[in-house]
Amino acid sequence: MHIADVIARDGMTASFEFFPPKTDEAWDAFAASVHEFESLHPSFVSVTYGAGGSTRDRTDALVAKLQSSGSLRPVPHLTCVGHTEAEIDGILAGYAARGVSNILALRGDAPRGASGGEPGHFRHAADLVRAVRSFNEAGRHPHVRGFGIGVAGFPEGHPETPNTLVQMDHLRAKVAAGADFIITQLFFDNDAFFDWRDRCTLAGITVPVIAGLMPITSIAGLKRMAELAAGTRFPASLLRSIKRCEDSPEDVANVGIHWATEQARDLMDRGVAGIHFYTLNRSDATRRIYRTLGLQGRVGAQPAIR
Ligand SMILES: Cc1cc2nc3c(=O)[nH]c(=O)nc-3n(C[C@H](O)[C@H](O)[C@H](O)COP(=O)(O)OP(=O)(O)OC[C@H]3O[C@@H](n4cnc5c(N)ncnc54)[C@H](O)[C@@H]3O)c2cc1C
């Protein structure tokens, strides 16, 4: 089922991001937490992809496992940077054969020092969206409408395009190319998200926007987020609370999870189309948020607010 259809049916989605574990031990640990994630009945789960194909086999293996488990609907991320047209086609054909219904189409970032692969073919995510759409239109997916196509959105801006009007043009180009939902970069300021969502609407972007949330669970994690999600603003009141208890890892996690819980509650109250939890494969923080919000297995039962 397409994610946009799930949102239309259920009013909103709650979903989780996983990454493919690197070692046998990490696979075992992850297998244990998958059961905990299953018990939360997410609308879908997404699986990251190493830009340039560095996790191609592991992403594929995890998507296959999740797909065969039947209880979690996997949405593979696919980045186009460094890939040839034939490689992308082969990856899409593999997912189609397995009955995967949605793809998150991304550009990815070329590893430092890499040439970026076949220059000129897939330069931006919109090029990949067009490739997925051509695949769909050629009738090569078992579902008559082919893959549902998601793309990334950046409420607080993407570092390569400081001009926010131009950046909105680039997002609109991805939707015009065929994307039917957007998942955002993580953010900590809901007003920034809603303001950006309003600007999307003003720009004529009307596909559902799923908000990306990542609870802070440690100071080291916060620093990693600042690096990976460059440009994300950490509100002073959040930093003040963390600073108060920075000598206690447990209290830092409590503050971070409480902040994410309040963000999720406010997003739902204000009619968000979905919340995507960046889980880092650990279920504790997400389970706490679910419990506090009374969400366990009840996402489709959201009273409509819009
Ligand atoms: C939800 C989500 C999931 C992600 N998952 C992964 C993952 O699994 N693996 C991974 O490696 N990375 C992942 N990323 C990171 C992402 O690949 C990077 O942030 C990347 O820099 C941007 O990807 P994009 O798909 O938005 O690219 P694009 O939409 O191509 O945008 C990239 C930059 O190019 C600019 N741009 C777009 N079109 C044009 C144009 N025509 N002319 C000039 N400039 C243009 C944009 O404004 C932007 O600054 C994810 C990000 C998000 C938000």
The ligand as an SDF file (V2000), in Angstrom:
LIG
                    3D

 53 58  0  0  0  0  0  0  0  0999 V2000
   14.3560   11.6220    5.6850 C   0  0  0  0  0  0  0  0  0  0  0  0
   15.7980   11.5570    5.2630 C   0  0  0  0  0  0  0  0  0  0  0  0
   16.3750   10.3240    5.0240 C   0  0  0  0  0  0  0  0  0  0  0  0
   17.7100   10.2400    4.5950 C   0  0  0  0  0  0  0  0  0  0  0  0
   18.2630    8.9980    4.3720 N   0  0  0  0  0  0  0  0  0  0  0  0
   19.5250    8.8940    3.9040 C   0  0  0  0  0  0  0  0  0  0  0  0
   20.1030    7.6220    3.6060 C   0  0  0  0  0  0  0  0  0  0  0  0
   19.4840    6.5630    3.7890 O   0  0  0  0  0  0  0  0  0  0  0  0
   21.3680    7.5980    3.1170 N   0  0  0  0  0  0  0  0  0  0  0  0
   22.0840    8.7450    2.9000 C   0  0  0  0  0  0  0  0  0  0  0  0
   23.2240    8.6520    2.4380 O   0  0  0  0  0  0  0  0  0  0  0  0
   21.5690    9.9720    3.1720 N   0  0  0  0  0  0  0  0  0  0  0  0
   20.3120   10.0630    3.6740 C   0  0  0  0  0  0  0  0  0  0  0  0
   19.7750   11.3090    3.9480 N   0  0  0  0  0  0  0  0  0  0  0  0
   20.6110   12.4970    3.7570 C   0  0  0  0  0  0  0  0  0  0  0  0
   20.4680   13.1120    2.3470 C   0  0  0  0  0  0  0  0  0  0  0  0
   20.8520   12.2000    1.3560 O   0  0  0  0  0  0  0  0  0  0  0  0
   21.3460   14.3580    2.2990 C   0  0  0  0  0  0  0  0  0  0  0  0
   20.8610   15.3180    3.2120 O   0  0  0  0  0  0  0  0  0  0  0  0
   21.5390   14.9960    0.9410 C   0  0  0  0  0  0  0  0  0  0  0  0
   22.4740   16.0670    1.0590 O   0  0  0  0  0  0  0  0  0  0  0  0
   20.2620   15.6100    0.3770 C   0  0  0  0  0  0  0  0  0  0  0  0
   19.4880   14.6520   -0.1780 O   0  0  0  0  0  0  0  0  0  0  0  0
   18.1710   15.0340   -1.0100 P   0  0  0  0  0  0  0  0  0  0  0  0
   17.5690   13.7620   -1.3900 O   0  0  0  0  0  0  0  0  0  0  0  0
   17.3530   16.0370   -0.2930 O   0  0  0  0  0  0  0  0  0  0  0  0
   18.8580   15.7220   -2.2890 O   0  0  0  0  0  0  0  0  0  0  0  0
   18.3510   16.8300   -3.3050 P   0  0  0  0  0  0  0  0  0  0  0  0
   16.9000   17.0050   -3.3010 O   0  0  0  0  0  0  0  0  0  0  0  0
   19.0050   16.4950   -4.6150 O   0  0  0  0  0  0  0  0  0  0  0  0
   18.9970   18.1570   -2.7160 O   0  0  0  0  0  0  0  0  0  0  0  0
   20.3650   18.2270   -2.3880 C   0  0  0  0  0  0  0  0  0  0  0  0
   20.8380   19.6780   -2.5150 C   0  0  0  0  0  0  0  0  0  0  0  0
   20.8480   20.0210   -3.8980 O   0  0  0  0  0  0  0  0  0  0  0  0
   20.0230   21.1510   -4.1310 C   0  0  0  0  0  0  0  0  0  0  0  0
   19.3700   20.9570   -5.4310 N   0  0  0  0  0  0  0  0  0  0  0  0
   18.3420   20.1270   -5.7230 C   0  0  0  0  0  0  0  0  0  0  0  0
   18.0190   20.2460   -7.0400 N   0  0  0  0  0  0  0  0  0  0  0  0
   18.8670   21.1560   -7.5720 C   0  0  0  0  0  0  0  0  0  0  0  0
   19.0510   21.7000   -8.8760 C   0  0  0  0  0  0  0  0  0  0  0  0
   18.2860   21.3200   -9.8960 N   0  0  0  0  0  0  0  0  0  0  0  0
   20.0360   22.6080   -9.0660 N   0  0  0  0  0  0  0  0  0  0  0  0
   20.8430   22.9830   -8.0500 C   0  0  0  0  0  0  0  0  0  0  0  0
   20.7140   22.5110   -6.7730 N   0  0  0  0  0  0  0  0  0  0  0  0
   19.7500   21.6000   -6.5490 C   0  0  0  0  0  0  0  0  0  0  0  0
   19.0230   21.1630   -2.9670 C   0  0  0  0  0  0  0  0  0  0  0  0
   18.5110   22.4560   -2.7290 O   0  0  0  0  0  0  0  0  0  0  0  0
   19.8940   20.6660   -1.8210 C   0  0  0  0  0  0  0  0  0  0  0  0
   20.6710   21.7060   -1.3070 O   0  0  0  0  0  0  0  0  0  0  0  0
   18.4740   11.4190    4.4110 C   0  0  0  0  0  0  0  0  0  0  0  0
   17.8870   12.6800    4.6910 C   0  0  0  0  0  0  0  0  0  0  0  0
   16.5570   12.7470    5.1120 C   0  0  0  0  0  0  0  0  0  0  0  0
   15.9580   14.0780    5.4230 C   0  0  0  0  0  0  0  0  0  0  0  0
  1  2  1  0
  2  3  1  0
  2 52  2  0
  3  4  2  0
  4  5  1  0
  4 50  1  0
  5  6  2  0
  6  7  1  0
  6 13  1  0
  7  8  2  0
  7  9  1  0
  9 10  1  0
 10 11  2  0
 10 12  1  0
 12 13  2  0
 13 14  1  0
 14 15  1  0
 14 50  1  0
 15 16  1  0
 16 17  1  0
 16 18  1  0
 18 19  1  0
 18 20  1  0
 20 21  1  0
 20 22  1  0
 22 23  1  0
 23 24  1  0
 24 25  2  0
 24 26  1  0
 24 27  1  0
 27 28  1  0
 28 29  2  0
 28 30  1  0
 28 31  1  0
 31 32  1  0
 32 33  1  0
 33 34  1  0
 33 48  1  0
 34 35  1  0
 35 36  1  0
 35 46  1  0
 36 37  1  0
 36 45  1  0
 37 38  2  0
 38 39  1  0
 39 40  1  0
 39 45  2  0
 40 41  1  0
 40 42  2  0
 42 43  1  0
 43 44  2  0
 44 45  1  0
 46 47  1  0
 46 48  1  0
 48 49  1  0
 50 51  2  0
 51 52  1  0
 52 53  1  0
M  END
$$$$
